[in-house]
């Protein structure tokens, strides 16, 4: 039982790190999805690449904001 106590104490101390890591993971997945869909959209309609680029950059910026919220507002 005495070896469990330090493990639980360490788990409490890393809770903010887990929150930041999951937030960054979510942002990475979001940026990947936006990039993949933008590339697919340009492949379907190359003449609209300028508008798709603007929308893709906005979408990626909003997805990256999730990572900053998780890192800065975390414990």
C-alpha positions in Angstrom: 0.0 0.0 0.0 2.9 2.4 0.7 4.2 2.1 -2.9 0.8 3.2 -4.3 0.8 6.6 -2.5 3.7 8.1 -4.4 2.2 6.9 -7.7 -1.1 8.7 -6.9 0.7 11.8 -5.8 2.5 11.9 -9.2 -0.7 11.3 -11.1 -2.2 14.4 -9.4 0.8 16.5 -10.4 0.6 15.5 -14.1 -3.1 16.2 -14.6 -2.4 19.5 -16.3 0.1 17.9 -18.6 -2.4 15.3 -19.7 -5.0 18.1 -20.3 -2.5 20.0 -22.4 -1.4 16.9 -24.3 -5.0 15.9 -25.2 -5.7 19.5 -26.2 -2.7 19.5 -28.6 -3.7 16.1 -29.9 -7.2 17.3 -30.7 -5.7 20.4 -32.4 -3.4 18.2 -34.5 -6.2 16.0 -35.6 -8.3 19.1 -36.5 -5.5 20.6 -38.5 -5.0 17.3 -40.3 -8.7 17.0 -41.2 -8.9 20.6 -42.4 -5.8 20.1 -44.6 -7.0 16.9 -46.0 -10.4 18.2 -46.9 -8.9 21.4 -48.4 -6.6 19.3 -50.6 -9.5 17.2 -51.7 -11.6 20.3 -52.4 -8.8 21.8 -54.6 -8.6 18.5 -56.4 -12.3 18.6 -57.2 -12.3 22.3 -58.2 -8.9 23.8 -58.9 -10.3 27.2 -59.9 -11.6 27.8 -56.4 -8.2 27.2 -54.8 -7.8 30.8 -53.5 -11.1 30.7 -51.6 -10.4 27.2 -50.3 -6.9 28.4 -49.1 -8.5 31.2 -47.1 -11.1 29.0 -45.5 -8.5 26.3 -44.8 -6.2 28.8 -43.0 -9.1 30.1 -40.9 -10.1 26.6 -40.0 -6.6 25.6 -39.0 -6.1 28.7 -36.9 -9.3 28.0 -35.0 -8.2 24.4 -34.5 -4.9 25.6 -33.2 -6.6 27.9 -30.7 -7.9 24.7 -29.0 -4.3 23.8 -28.2 -3.5 27.2 -26.8 -6.6 27.1 -24.6 -5.7 23.7 -23.3 -2.1 24.8 -22.5 -2.8 28.2 -21.0 -6.0 27.5 -19.2 -4.9 24.1 -17.9 -3.9 23.6 -14.3 
